[in-house]
Amino acid sequence: MVGLWIKAFTGESTIDNTGMQRISSRAILARHLSELVRLDDDLVPVLERAGDVPLRTGRPGFAGLVSIVVGQLLSVASARAIMARVENLVGEMSGERFLATERDRLRAAGLSFSKIDCLCGVAEAERAGDLDFSALADMPEQAAVETLTRLKGIGRWSAQIYLLSCIGHPDVFPAGDLALQKMVGRVKNMSQRPDEKTVRQVSRQWAPYRASAARLLWRYFAVLRQREGINL
């Protein structure tokens, strides 16, 4: 069943390991998923039930991090509405243009002052040369996370989401994500939702395909929420 799904997903009759490429296409994601389920039999029924696993890609650079910060602690619909207003206000999203936009107008668009302060700090770090978005893609995960979390307002979860979605890092798993914690608990038949440390330990089994595991479990959560009304 899994093999048939992968064949339909990629248009290929065989799946071969081409190395740890960034997840930039559905074909690469499918190859990583096929390797992932070989590592852990518990994920085979998850993949079968999840169906079409989205890429969940974002824009690289400042614009991508803005989207992540805007979406923190908000529903998807609210985040999209605020992001649309901010982009309409700022124009082509860049650190320089963001810094040139009046704070009160950003607040009126829906950004909290704490998020404005965070993103201004990111933009100022980029302008000063203390943050090089292009260099993040070539760093190991931990070094890239440490670089981003040195910025005020950027936590580990936000840094990992940036690496996963905006860079396509193949082996990052945001263990602090509540939906992922819930799905890890369900897949591993735990009596209660595991904490971040436990989820991080479980996810080690899925290396070096942890970003694909995260995508799969997010999709699984979405399917269960629709069919069973499961929530956080």
Summary of the structure (lengths in Angstrom):
residues: 232
radius of gyration: 18.5
end to end distance: 29.5
largest distance: 55.8
contacts: 691
relative contact order: 0.14
helix: 65%
strand: 0%
